[in-house]
Amino acid sequence: MSKTLDIREAPLKVLHQQQIALLRVWRGHIAAERHTEADALLPKLLLSINAIASGLRTTG
């Protein structure tokens, strides 16, 4: 498992960074009460969660 995760480390790091950026934007929309814009980001956030779980080969 350790070797497999080492191989995937760089691509997963990119996914993690993208997810953090999405969360910042989403939280900004929530704080500004722009719920329509926040809701529009949910599919991308869920996709990022699934992508990371797939990269780790786990469900969470």
RODRENKE-625630 format. One record per atom (N, C-alpha, C): residue in three letters; residue number from 1; z, y, x; atom name; chain. Coordinates in nm, 3 decimals. Each point is the difference from the previous one (the first is absolute). Example, Ala and Ser with C-alpha at 12.3 -4.5 7.8 and 13.67 -1.06 7.14 Angstrom:
<sites>
> ala_1_0.780_-0.569_1.319_N_A .
> ala_1_0.000_0.119_-0.089_CA_A .
> ala_1_0.000_0.120_0.090_C_A .
> ser_2_-0.072_0.105_-0.035_N_A .
> ser_2_0.006_0.119_0.082_CA_A .
> ser_2_0.073_0.109_-0.077_C_A .
</sites>
This chain:
<sites>
> met_1_0.000_-0.119_0.083_N_A .
> met_1_0.000_0.119_-0.083_CA_A .
> met_1_0.000_0.125_0.087_C_A .
> ser_2_0.077_-0.003_0.108_N_A .
> ser_2_0.008_0.117_0.087_CA_A .
> ser_2_-0.136_0.035_0.062_C_A .
> lys_3_-0.073_-0.102_0.045_N_A .
> lys_3_-0.131_0.024_0.060_CA_A .
> lys_3_-0.097_0.057_-0.105_C_A .
> thr_4_0.006_-0.053_-0.119_N_A .
> thr_4_-0.086_0.047_-0.109_CA_A .
> thr_4_0.029_0.146_-0.031_C_A .
> leu_5_0.127_0.037_-0.005_N_A .
> leu_5_0.037_0.138_-0.028_CA_A .
> leu_5_-0.040_0.093_0.114_C_A .
> asp_6_0.007_-0.050_0.124_N_A .
> asp_6_-0.043_0.081_0.115_CA_A .
> asp_6_-0.148_0.035_-0.012_C_A .
> ile_7_-0.081_-0.094_-0.044_N_A .
> ile_7_-0.143_0.022_-0.015_CA_A .
> ile_7_-0.027_0.106_-0.108_C_A .
> arg_8_0.081_-0.002_-0.103_N_A .
> arg_8_-0.021_0.091_-0.114_CA_A .
> arg_8_0.073_0.133_0.014_C_A .
> glu_9_0.073_0.019_0.107_N_A .
> glu_9_0.087_0.118_0.012_CA_A .
> glu_9_-0.076_0.132_-0.012_C_A .
> ala_10_-0.109_0.015_0.073_N_A .
> ala_10_-0.075_0.127_-0.003_CA_A .
> ala_10_-0.058_0.031_-0.138_C_A .
> pro_11_-0.070_-0.096_-0.064_N_A .
> pro_11_-0.052_0.031_-0.134_CA_A .
> pro_11_0.112_0.028_-0.102_C_A .
> leu_12_0.109_-0.073_0.012_N_A .
> leu_12_0.111_0.023_-0.093_CA_A .
> leu_12_0.063_0.138_0.022_C_A .
> lys_13_0.004_0.043_0.125_N_A .
> lys_13_0.055_0.132_0.030_CA_A .
> lys_13_-0.083_0.109_-0.070_C_A .
> val_14_-0.132_-0.016_0.000_N_A .
> val_14_-0.088_0.094_-0.069_CA_A .
> val_14_0.029_-0.002_-0.150_C_A .
> leu_15_0.014_-0.118_-0.056_N_A .
> leu_15_0.031_-0.010_-0.144_CA_A .
> leu_15_0.134_0.065_-0.033_C_A .
> his_16_0.099_-0.021_0.086_N_A .
> his_16_0.132_0.060_-0.023_CA_A .
> his_16_-0.011_0.153_0.002_C_A .
> gln_17_-0.075_0.053_0.096_N_A .
> gln_17_-0.016_0.145_0.010_CA_A .
> gln_17_-0.072_0.056_-0.124_C_A .
> gln_18_-0.101_-0.072_-0.047_N_A .
> gln_18_-0.071_0.044_-0.120_CA_A .
> gln_18_0.093_-0.002_-0.121_C_A .
> gln_19_0.082_-0.103_-0.008_N_A .
> gln_19_0.093_-0.011_-0.112_CA_A .
> gln_19_0.102_0.113_0.003_C_A .
> ile_20_0.050_0.034_0.117_N_A .
> ile_20_0.096_0.110_0.013_CA_A .
> ile_20_-0.064_0.131_-0.044_C_A .
> ala_21_-0.123_0.022_0.041_N_A .
> ala_21_-0.072_0.122_-0.040_CA_A .
> ala_21_-0.017_0.006_-0.152_C_A .
> leu_22_-0.038_-0.112_-0.060_N_A .
> leu_22_-0.015_-0.005_-0.146_CA_A .
> leu_22_0.132_0.027_-0.071_C_A .
> leu_23_0.107_-0.058_0.051_N_A .
> leu_23_0.131_0.021_-0.060_CA_A .
> leu_23_0.042_0.147_0.008_C_A .
> arg_24_-0.030_0.065_0.112_N_A .
> arg_24_0.034_0.142_0.013_CA_A .
> arg_24_-0.074_0.084_-0.104_C_A .
> val_25_-0.128_-0.028_-0.015_N_A .
> val_25_-0.080_0.074_-0.099_CA_A .
> val_25_0.052_-0.029_-0.140_C_A .
> trp_26_0.024_-0.127_-0.029_N_A .
> trp_26_0.049_-0.040_-0.132_CA_A .
> trp_26_0.133_0.068_-0.031_C_A .
> arg_27_0.093_-0.003_0.096_N_A .
> arg_27_0.130_0.064_-0.021_CA_A .
> arg_27_-0.014_0.151_-0.017_C_A .
> gly_28_-0.095_0.060_0.070_N_A .
> gly_28_-0.026_0.143_-0.017_CA_A .
> gly_28_-0.046_0.031_-0.141_C_A .
> his_29_-0.087_-0.083_-0.052_N_A .
> his_29_-0.046_0.018_-0.138_CA_A .
> his_29_0.115_-0.015_-0.099_C_A .
> ile_30_0.083_-0.099_0.023_N_A .
> ile_30_0.116_-0.022_-0.089_CA_A .
> ile_30_0.093_0.121_0.005_C_A .
> ala_31_0.029_0.048_0.120_N_A .
> ala_31_0.091_0.114_0.016_CA_A .
> ala_31_-0.057_0.126_-0.067_C_A .
> ala_32_-0.131_0.014_0.004_N_A .
> ala_32_-0.065_0.117_-0.061_CA_A .
> ala_32_-0.032_-0.024_-0.147_C_A .
> glu_33_0.045_-0.113_-0.052_N_A .
> glu_33_-0.022_-0.038_-0.140_CA_A .
> glu_33_-0.148_-0.007_-0.036_C_A .
> arg_34_-0.081_-0.046_0.095_N_A .
> arg_34_-0.142_-0.025_-0.025_CA_A .
> arg_34_-0.016_-0.151_-0.022_C_A .
> his_35_0.044_-0.043_-0.116_N_A .
> his_35_0.007_-0.144_-0.028_CA_A .
> his_35_-0.138_-0.065_-0.014_C_A .
> thr_36_-0.098_0.073_-0.047_N_A .
> thr_36_-0.135_-0.057_-0.012_CA_A .
> thr_36_-0.055_-0.035_0.138_C_A .
> glu_37_0.019_0.093_0.097_N_A .
> glu_37_-0.046_-0.026_0.136_CA_A .
> glu_37_0.078_-0.114_0.064_C_A .
> ala_38_0.131_-0.004_-0.027_N_A .
> ala_38_0.084_-0.108_0.053_CA_A .
> ala_38_-0.044_-0.135_-0.057_C_A .
> asp_39_-0.026_-0.003_-0.129_N_A .
> asp_39_-0.044_-0.124_-0.063_CA_A .
> asp_39_-0.134_-0.047_0.055_C_A .
> ala_40_-0.086_0.094_0.035_N_A .
> ala_40_-0.132_-0.036_0.055_CA_A .
> ala_40_0.013_-0.067_0.136_C_A .
> leu_41_0.109_0.025_0.072_N_A .
> leu_41_0.020_-0.061_0.132_CA_A .
> leu_41_0.060_-0.141_-0.006_C_A .
> leu_42_0.055_-0.036_-0.114_N_A .
> leu_42_0.067_-0.131_-0.010_CA_A .
> leu_42_-0.089_-0.119_0.037_C_A .
> pro_43_-0.126_-0.005_-0.044_N_A .
> pro_43_-0.083_-0.114_0.042_CA_A .
> pro_43_-0.016_-0.010_0.152_C_A .
> lys_44_-0.013_0.114_0.066_N_A .
> lys_44_-0.011_-0.002_0.147_CA_A .
> lys_44_0.130_-0.046_0.064_C_A .
> leu_45_0.113_0.043_-0.056_N_A .
> leu_45_0.129_-0.043_0.054_CA_A .
> leu_45_0.019_-0.150_-0.018_C_A .
> leu_46_-0.034_-0.050_-0.117_N_A .
> leu_46_0.013_-0.144_-0.025_CA_A .
> leu_46_-0.093_-0.080_0.089_C_A .
> leu_47_-0.120_0.052_0.023_N_A .
> leu_47_-0.093_-0.067_0.090_CA_A .
> leu_47_0.055_-0.004_0.142_C_A .
> ser_48_0.065_0.108_0.042_N_A .
> ser_48_0.058_0.001_0.135_CA_A .
> ser_48_0.112_-0.103_0.013_C_A .
> ile_49_0.079_-0.017_-0.105_N_A .
> ile_49_0.106_-0.101_0.002_CA_A .
> ile_49_-0.061_-0.140_0.012_C_A .
> asn_50_-0.104_-0.026_-0.079_N_A .
> asn_50_-0.066_-0.130_0.004_CA_A .
> asn_50_-0.067_-0.025_0.135_C_A .
> ala_51_-0.060_0.104_0.058_N_A .
> ala_51_-0.066_-0.015_0.129_CA_A .
> ala_51_0.100_-0.035_0.110_C_A .
> ile_52_0.114_0.066_-0.001_N_A .
> ile_52_0.103_-0.028_0.101_CA_A .
> ile_52_0.056_-0.141_-0.020_C_A .
> ala_53_0.027_-0.037_-0.123_N_A .
> ala_53_0.049_-0.135_-0.028_CA_A .
> ala_53_-0.102_-0.105_0.044_C_A .
> ser_54_-0.127_0.026_-0.024_N_A .
> ser_54_-0.104_-0.094_0.043_CA_A .
> ser_54_-0.007_-0.009_0.151_C_A .
> gly_55_0.014_0.116_0.066_N_A .
> gly_55_-0.003_0.001_0.147_CA_A .
> gly_55_0.117_-0.073_0.060_C_A .
> leu_56_0.113_0.003_-0.067_N_A .
> leu_56_0.117_-0.073_0.046_CA_A .
> leu_56_-0.003_-0.145_-0.045_C_A .
> arg_57_-0.092_-0.029_-0.093_N_A .
> arg_57_-0.010_-0.132_-0.063_CA_A .
> arg_57_0.127_-0.038_-0.074_C_A .
> thr_58_0.053_0.099_-0.068_N_A .
> thr_58_0.116_-0.022_-0.085_CA_A .
> thr_58_-0.022_0.076_-0.130_C_A .
> thr_59_0.088_-0.016_-0.092_N_A .
> thr_59_-0.012_0.074_-0.125_CA_A .
> thr_59_0.099_0.116_-0.004_C_A .
> gly_60_0.063_0.030_0.109_N_A .
> gly_60_0.089_0.116_0.001_CA_A .
> gly_60_0.110_-0.009_0.096_C_A .
</sites>
